[in-house]
Amino acid sequence: MPERDTTRINERIRVPEVRLIDETGQQVGVMRTDEALRYAQSKDLDLVEVAPEAKPPVCRVLDYSKYKYEQAQKAKAAKKHQTQITIREIKFRPKIAEHDYSTKKGHVERFLRHKDKVKVTIMFRGREVTHPERGVMILDRLAEDLKELCVIEQRPIQDGRNMTMLLGPSKAVLAGTLEEDAAAAAAEAEARAKLDAELEAEAPQSSEVEAPQSSEVEAPESSDEAADDGSPDAPSGDDTDSPPAA
């Protein structure tokens, strides 16, 4: 059922006297209710009770239909700018398989992209509760894998046989700039990879040029030293004096 409008207007105002505010917003003063109603009717407007708790009640002269429409538009605009956050819950086991982990991580990512908060719960059974570090490891891994999408609003805490952590959407998700940031990071990585490839391509060329230069400088030096050596040649075996024959 639609809400009933409880605002008293015109003949529904049954108090003997009211404090009147005219159509321009000026305070007229206290007068009898029937006189205030006649004044509003003479202006082709409504007498509307705006402060029923006052003594005497305060009434304004205005177009009530227009007033209701303006109030509804203001409420609609205020509601539009409000961000409604829903808390979702995802449950993990400390011995979760890799495939199940990837599937549930995908659910958490989807909730965060929808700007919902996510309560991540690790459920321990039996003697598993004696190894809480396994739960902490899974929660830390999840937060690290989704660090671009989330902020940790509540660190992992142990509550009986359950361990919980609360993740909220990151500023980039709330602002709607996540895709732009990712594109900028990808472009930067591509430019850096291209620069590294160009540097690697230039490195072999410089070494090929330098290697011949070093050999050209060293080879003549060794030959010149042999040619310019001023020491007499060592006598050959044929030129040596042989002992006289007996």
Buried (B, 14 or more C-beta within 10 A) or exposed (E): EEEEEEEBBBEEBEBEBBBBBBEEEEEBEEBEBEEBBEBBEEEEBBBBBBBBEEEBBBBBBBBBEEBEEEEEEEEEEEEEEEEEEEEBEBEBBBEBEEEEBEEBBEEBBEBBEEBBBBBBBBBBEEEBBEEBEBBBBBBBEBBEBBEBBBBBEEEBEBEEEBBBBBBBBBEBBBEEEBEEEEEEEEEEEEEEEEEEEEEEEEEEEEEEEEEEEEEEEEEEEEEEEEEEEEEEEEEEEEEEEEEEEE
